[in-house]
């Protein structure tokens, strides 16, 4: 019989549709073949640096110059940005409506020079990527117009990755806090106000005790498939020690994050092949001033940053859009077991 499961953070309900259930290996779908036009070059490949705007920063081999080959991780402005760094917000009203100019930041972090890499970069390369992302968020925090930086990755056309498969991540610095993150902040604050504990820390504790949805652990991190997973194989990576700000992660922890992330994707690829996915980072907003009395009073204690890995293996249809429910045809316990036992 199907189950209704409630997300303990934001109260969202998910239908675990067991009557539609498939075996984990039945979700293997593959990623659509790259469709570069004849003669088209990838702008993210080494040697094609002139095809992108000038780099913002890069992790480079000694002796190499900006905007030339020799980089390991490269950050450039997004070619068609959602938000622009020049100008003022110009907040204003139009009758009952509020609006402002689209000011912020939109950057591309090219994760590897290797165009052919599938799935996710290996652990050692991911450690370098996270180190660069941490530095970029620290730098964007200096801009008083930016309230939040969202890290998102779209891999495969089904996940919004476009026709170029080259591994890359987007960083979007917004002048407002994001609705999805605000829902988590509100849920975490409410839970803390009732129990004086972090809801994410309690999730980690219960999942470690139950061992039904823990995929793997490393020295500093744990990967779990949430109790109320929205999608088959949805996985969250969280620091085991409480922390609300991703960009304050020490470099040795960034290396460990790269390791668990790389191992996780290697295991998932064994089960479902090269699959399309989204990855999003939810971290606490920048807190430069207490502009709302008591608003951030407990955030250091109640919020817990985390990476959400969302495989795109099913489609969201009319019922989901109309109701706000998600329908997951694979119980997370079954998905977790198959990935945890995969050999790499």
ChimeraX attribute file (.defattr): number of C-alpha atoms within 10 A of each C-alpha:
attribute: neighborCount
match mode: 1-to-1
recipient: residues
	/A:1	7
	/A:2	15
	/A:3	13
	/A:4	13
	/A:5	16
	/A:6	15
	/A:7	16
	/A:8	18
	/A:9	19
	/A:10	18
	/A:11	13
	/A:12	15
	/A:13	19
	/A:14	22
	/A:15	19
	/A:16	26
	/A:17	17
	/A:18	15
	/A:19	10
	/A:20	12
	/A:21	14
	/A:22	14
	/A:23	12
	/A:24	20
	/A:25	13
	/A:26	10
	/A:27	18
	/A:28	15
	/A:29	15
	/A:30	14
	/A:31	19
	/A:32	14
	/A:33	11
	/A:34	13
	/A:35	11
	/A:36	12
	/A:37	8
	/A:38	6
	/A:39	6
	/A:40	8
	/A:41	12
	/A:42	17
	/A:43	15
	/A:44	26
	/A:45	17
	/A:46	19
	/A:47	14
	/A:48	14
	/A:49	19
	/A:50	13
	/A:51	14
	/A:52	16
	/A:53	14
	/A:54	13
	/A:55	18
	/A:56	15
	/A:57	17
	/A:58	19
	/A:59	16
	/A:60	16
	/A:61	11
	/A:62	8
	/A:63	7
	/A:64	11
	/A:65	12
	/A:66	17
	/A:67	22
	/A:68	14
	/A:69	16
	/A:70	19
	/A:71	20
	/A:72	18
	/A:73	23
	/A:74	26
	/A:75	24
	/A:76	21
	/A:77	20
	/A:78	19
	/A:79	12
	/A:80	9
	/A:81	15
	/A:82	15
	/A:83	18
	/A:84	17
	/A:85	16
	/A:86	10
	/A:87	11
	/A:88	12
	/A:89	14
	/A:90	11
	/A:91	9
	/A:92	11
	/A:93	10
	/A:94	7
	/A:95	6
	/A:96	5
	/A:97	7
	/A:98	9
	/A:99	11
	/A:100	12
	/A:101	14
	/A:102	18
	/A:103	20
	/A:104	27
	/A:105	23
	/A:106	22
	/A:107	23
	/A:108	24
	/A:109	28
	/A:110	22
	/A:111	24
	/A:112	25
	/A:113	19
	/A:114	15
	/A:115	15
	/A:116	10
	/A:117	13
	/A:118	18
	/A:119	21
	/A:120	21
	/A:121	21
	/A:122	19
	/A:123	21
	/A:124	14
	/A:125	19
	/A:126	24
	/A:127	24
	/A:128	19
	/A:129	25
	/A:130	23
	/A:131	22
	/A:132	22
	/A:133	22
	/A:134	18
	/A:135	14
	/A:136	19
	/A:137	20
	/A:138	15
	/A:139	11
	/A:140	21
	/A:141	20
	/A:142	11
	/A:143	14
	/A:144	11
	/A:145	19
	/A:146	21
	/A:147	20
	/A:148	24
	/A:149	30
	/A:150	19
	/A:151	21
	/A:152	20
	/A:153	21
	/A:154	22
	/A:155	28
	/A:156	27
	/A:157	18
	/A:158	18
	/A:159	19
	/A:160	14
	/A:161	19
	/A:162	14
	/A:163	14
	/A:164	18
	/A:165	24
	/A:166	24
	/A:167	25
	/A:168	22
	/A:169	22
	/A:170	22
	/A:171	23
	/A:172	23
	/A:173	27
	/A:174	21
	/A:175	21
	/A:176	13
	/A:177	17
	/A:178	15
	/A:179	9
	/A:180	10
	/A:181	18
	/A:182	14
	/A:183	15
	/A:184	20
	/A:185	22
	/A:186	17
	/A:187	20
	/A:188	24
	/A:189	25
	/A:190	17
	/A:191	19
	/A:192	18
	/A:193	13
	/A:194	8
	/A:195	10
	/A:196	13
	/A:197	16
	/A:198	23
	/A:199	22
	/A:200	22
	/A:201	19
	/A:202	11
	/A:203	16
	/A:204	19
	/A:205	12
	/A:206	12
	/A:207	18
	/A:208	15
	/A:209	10
	/A:210	10
	/A:211	14
	/A:212	17
	/A:213	22
	/A:214	24
	/A:215	23
	/A:216	19
	/A:217	17
	/A:218	14
	/A:219	12
	/A:220	15
	/A:221	19
	/A:222	23
	/A:223	26
	/A:224	26
	/A:225	27
	/A:226	23
	/A:227	19
	/A:228	23
	/A:229	26
	/A:230	26
	/A:231	26
	/A:232	25
	/A:233	29
	/A:234	23
	/A:235	26
	/A:236	21
	/A:237	23
	/A:238	23
	/A:239	25
	/A:240	18
	/A:241	11
	/A:242	16
	/A:243	21
	/A:244	20
	/A:245	18
	/A:246	22
	/A:247	21
	/A:248	12
	/A:249	16
	/A:250	11
	/A:251	15
	/A:252	11
	/A:253	17
	/A:254	22
	/A:255	20
	/A:256	19
	/A:257	27
	/A:258	22
	/A:259	20
	/A:260	24
	/A:261	25
	/A:262	20
	/A:263	17
	/A:264	23
	/A:265	21
	/A:266	22
	/A:267	19
	/A:268	23
	/A:269	20
	/A:270	16
	/A:271	21
	/A:272	20
	/A:273	19
	/A:274	21
	/A:275	23
	/A:276	22
	/A:277	22
	/A:278	19
	/A:279	20
	/A:280	18
	/A:281	20
	/A:282	24
	/A:283	23
	/A:284	26
	/A:285	22
	/A:286	16
	/A:287	12
	/A:288	10
	/A:289	8
	/A:290	10
	/A:291	9
	/A:292	8
	/A:293	8
	/A:294	9
	/A:295	11
	/A:296	18
	/A:297	12
	/A:298	15
	/A:299	22
	/A:300	14
	/A:301	18
	/A:302	26
	/A:303	27
	/A:304	26
	/A:305	19
	/A:306	23
	/A:307	21
	/A:308	21
	/A:309	23
	/A:310	21
	/A:311	21
	/A:312	24
	/A:313	19
	/A:314	13
	/A:315	10
	/A:316	14
	/A:317	10
	/A:318	9
	/A:319	11
	/A:320	13
	/A:321	10
	/A:322	8
	/A:323	8
	/A:324	12
	/A:325	16
	/A:326	21
	/A:327	25
	/A:328	24
	/A:329	20
	/A:330	23
	/A:331	28
	/A:332	27
	/A:333	19
	/A:334	17
	/A:335	22
	/A:336	27
	/A:337	16
	/A:338	20
	/A:339	23
	/A:340	16
	/A:341	12
	/A:342	15
	/A:343	10
	/A:344	10
